[in-house]
Amino acid sequence: MKITKVETMLVKPRWLFLKIHTDEGLVGLGEPILEGRALTCAQAVDELAQYLIGKDPRKVVHHWQAMYRHAFYRGGPLLTSALSGVEHALWDIAGKSLGVPVYQMLGGPTRDRIRMYKGCGDPKAMKEWIDKGFTAFKTGVAGGRPARIVENKSFVDKAANRFAELREVAGPDVDIAIDFHGAISPQTAKLLIKELEPYQPMFIEEPCQCQNVDVMAEIARGTHLPIATGERIFTKWGFREILEKHAASILQPDLCHAGGIHEVHIIAGMAESYYAGIAPHNPLGPISLASCIQLDASIPNFIAQEHTTLGEGYLKNPFVCKDGFVELPKAPGLGIELDEDAMEDKIDHDWRNPESYHPDDNSVVDW
């Protein structure tokens, strides 16, 4: 079997889809997006295509090693995002060629269904999702405005009280995580975490900038709440320091950025040796979700899966969430097929990263 063509398509709202074609008619799907850099990422995929054309797509790990290591300058979000999407598609083809799901090639399923969690910061909306069977959510810091480097009591109180409202609606049996998004300074993060502790968030995500590993480890030692990070960490080499310094007990690799399915499978094994859990980051599209579900099914230390879509309007058979869980797909490869007709009005976009400025003085603030 040989790869004959590699094509990408911009898909609303902000995604990039990939198809890898073969001479035997099998087509693999991937999602090689870097948010706000879709055109740049598409060009990076095109450069990888020069290596891929004519190769046997089933040598997935071999191709990953070649594409990563033959680049003298390694790593970084652009290369690993392009590489991740290509890797999804290669696994998709490999599974289809054998007639089995990807998780079967990774040792078989470790669970029967996948627990999902939703992003939600509104008490009324959370109650509605709970009534539909969801038992896990994630919210953000609601302090009333972007955080300053040193925050006042009002900001911290507002953020803590907002979380308390969600906890009151959800009750003690529902898990609610909170994402600081790396936009809270260490000085404020410590104060805010202390105020949140009585309401027991499922985890504190990116309590400070993820590159600030030593400080994140210090924050982790100062609280009983789990610290989570990983959406902006790439490859096994990036996660090594997080684990060695005990900066987080929940890792959130993004399968569209960290290196793909097999690379995150390796990261999950590293995390298991440190007794850490995996909650894959995924604010992206249905191919990303399909890749995550294959990974989630195959690892023992999975916690819950973030998602923004189940594939309605993109997939011929969208995922179905029942009582907060998705059943394992049985179809080969990633187990999905694009609905080209439904996607006709979703092709092309020019989504850009938001420009955020502080209302006090118009200074740049983190997104």
N, C-alpha and C positions, 0 to 999 in steps of 0.2 A: 504494500500500500504506500502511496506517495502523496504528499501535500501538493496540490496544484494551484491553490489561490488562497490569499488571506485578505479579507475585506472588513472594514469597519463602517459603522453607521452611527451618527449622532441621533439620540433618541430622547425626546422630552420626558421629564423636565430638565435633566442635566446629565444624562447618562451617555455612555459610549458602549455599543454592542459590537461583538466580534464574531465573524464566521470564518472557520478554517475548512476549506473544501479539499476533498481527496479524489483520486482517480477511481475509487470504488464506489463513489456516490455518497459516502458518509460525510456529514457536516457536523463540525463541533462548534459549540457556542461558548463564548466567554464574555467577561465584562471588565475591560482593561482601563477603567476610568480613573483619572485624578481630578477631583472636583475643582471646577474653574479652569482646568487646563486640558479640556477635552481635545482640542485641535492639536496641541503639543503631544498629547498622549497618542493620538491617532498616528502622528508622524513617527513616533517612537516604535509603534507596532509595525509600521511600514518598513522601518529599518530592520526590525527583527525578521520580517518576511523574507528578506534577502538570504538569511540563513535557512529558513524553514522550507522554502520551495524545493521540492524534490526529495525531502526527507521522509522517512517512515514516522508517522505521528505517534505511534504507540510507544516509542522510546522516550517516555515523558520525562523522567528524572535526568536522563542523559542530555536531552535537549535543554532542560533548565540549567544544568551545570555549564553547558557550552555557552548559552546566551548570557549567563551571569558572569562567568569567569573569563570569557574571551573579550569582555569589555575591560580595558585597562583600569578605567575609573568605575568602581563597583558601587552598588547600592544606591540609596537615595530614592525618594518617592516616585520620580518619573520612570526610571528604569524598572523598579520593582512593580509598579502598577501595570506597565505595559507587559512585563513578564508574567504577572499574575493572570491577566486576562487570557494570554496565550496558553498558559498552563491549564486553566479551566477547560478550554476548548480541546486540548490534547487529551485530557482525561475523559472528556465527553466522547471523543472518537474511540478511545481505547475501550471504554465500557460498552459502547454500541457494537464494536467489532466482536466482543465476547458475549454480548447479550446479557450483561449484568450491570447493576448500579455501581457507581464509583466506590461506595462504601464497602461493597463486597470485595473489591480488589485491595482494600486497605485493612483487611482482616475480618470483615463482616460486621454486622451491627452490634453495638454494645447496649442498645436500648430499642424499644418498640415505637416510640414517638418522641417528638421534639417539643420541649417547652418553649413558648414564645413570650416575649415581653414587648410592650408598646410604650412609645413616648407619649406622655400625657401630663400636663401641668394644671388641668382644670378639674376641680372636685366633682362637678356635675358630670363631665365627660367620663371621668374615671369610674364613677358609679355605674354609668351605662355600660362601659366595657367589662366591669366586674359582673354585671348581670348577664353578659354574654359568655362568661366563663373564664375571662382572663384573671390570672392571679399574680402577675408580675408587671411592673411598670418602671419607667424612668422619667424623672422630671429634671428641670434645671434650677439654677439659683435665681429666685425671684426677689431681688432686693429693691426693686423699683427703678433701677437705672444701672448702667455699667459700673462695675466695681472700681474704686480707686485703689492705689497701692496701699494706703492705710485707710481703713474704713471706720465709720462711726457706728455707734451703738444702734442707731435707727436702721441702717442697712442690714446689719446682722440680725436684729430682731424681726424685721420684715421677712427676710428669707427663712428664718427658722419658723416663724408663725405660719407662713404659707405652707411649709412642709407639714406642720402640725395639722393644718386643715385637711390635707390629703390623707394623713394617717387616720384622722378621725372618721373620714368617709370610708376609707378602705378597711379599717379595723386591723387587728393584730395578725391575722392570718395571711394577708396580702403583702407581697414584697414590693417595696418602692425604693429604687436606687435614685441617687441624685448626681448630676453631672456638673462639675465645676468648670469643665471645658478648658482647663488650663488658663482661664481668664481671671482667676482669683490669685492674689499674691499670697506667698507663704504666711505673711503676717496675718492676713485676714482669714486665710483658710483654717488656721489653727483655732481661731476664735469661733468660726462658724461651725466647724466639726464638733466642738465642745457643746454648742447649743443644740446641735442635731442629735447628739447621742441618745437622749431620752426617747426619741421616736424611732430609733434603730433602723436607719436606712439599710437596704440590702447591700449597698456598697457606695463608696465615695469615688466618683470617677474623675480622673485628672485633677486632683486637688491643687496642683500647680503645674507649670509647664513641664511636659514629660521629659524634656532633656535635662531637667534639674534633678537628676536621679538621687544624689545624696540628700537633698532637702526632702524629696518625696519619701525616702527611707526614714528620715527623721520624723516626718508627719505620721508615717505608718506606726512607728514605735510609740507615738504619743496618743494613740487612740485604740479602742477595742474594735472599732468598725473596720470592715475590710476596705482596703484601698485597691482601686482598679485603674489600669492604664493599658495602652497598647495600640490605639487606633492610628497613632503617628509614629509607631516603631516598626522597623522594617527588617525582615529576615531573622533567622535564628541568632545571628550575631548581635542584632540590636536588642533582643530580649534577654540575652545572657546576663548583662549588667543588672537589669531589673531584678532578675531572680537571685543573682549572687549577693546583691545588697539588700534583699528582702524589702524592696521598695513597694511591692504590690503582691497581694495574695490572690488577685483575680486578674488574669491577662485577657486583653480584648484585641487580639490581632484582627486586622481587616483583611479578608481573603482577596480583596481587590488591590491591596497595597503591600501586604507583608510578604508576598511571594507565591501565593496560590494555595491550593488544597494540600499538597504534600508538604510544603514548607510549614504550614500551620500545624499539620499533623506532627511534624518534628517538634515544633514549639510546644505543642500540647504534651508531648512526652517529656520534654525538659521541665515543663511546669509540674507535671505529676511527680517528678523526683524531688520537687520542693514543696509538695503537698498543696499546690496552687490549682485553682480552677480556671476554666476557659469559658468566656462569654463573648463570642465573636461580635465585633463591631460591624454593623451593616445599615447605613442610612441610604442604601443605593437600590438598584433595580432587581428584577426577578431572576436574572441569571446569577447575580451575586448571592441571592437568597438560596437558590438551588445548590450552588457550590457550598454554601455554609451548611445546609442541611446534610449534604453528603459527609462533610467533616464532622458535624455534631453527632451523627449516627455512629461514627467509627472510633470515638475517643471515650475513655472512661470518666474523665474529669470535666465533662460539659456541665454548664450551669443553666443558661437560658439564652435564647436567640433574639437579638434585636432585629426589627424589620420595619419597613415603611409601606410595603406593598406585598400582596400575595400573588400578584401577577395578573389581576383583572385588567383586561384591555391590552395585554401584552402576550399572554400565554394561551394556547388552545385549551389547556386544562389547568387553570390556576390552582394553587395550593388551597386546601380547605383547613381552616382552623376550627377545631371543635373542643370546647372546654379548655381553651388556652393552649392546645397542643396541635401539632401537625403530624399526621401519620407518615411513616417512612415511605418514600416513593418506591415503586417496584419496577418502573421502566428502566431500561439500560442507560448507561452514561449518567448525565445529570438528571435525567428523568423528565425533561421538559421539551416543549416544541413551541416556537414562536408563532403567534397568530398574525401573519403578515397583513391580512385584511384589516384587522382591528388596529394595527399600528400605522396605517397609512397617514393618518392625520397627526402622528406623533414623531415623524421623522424631521430631524434638524432642530437645533437650538443654539442660542448664543449666551447660555447661562454664565454669569461671572460671579466671583466671590463678592460678598457684600462689603461695602466700605463703611466702617463703623467709627464714629467720632463721639467723644464725650460731650454731653450737653452743657457742661460747665464752662469749657474753654476750647472746644473743638479739637482737642488733641486726639491722636489715634488711639483707639482701644482695640483689644483683641476681639476677634470674632468668636 
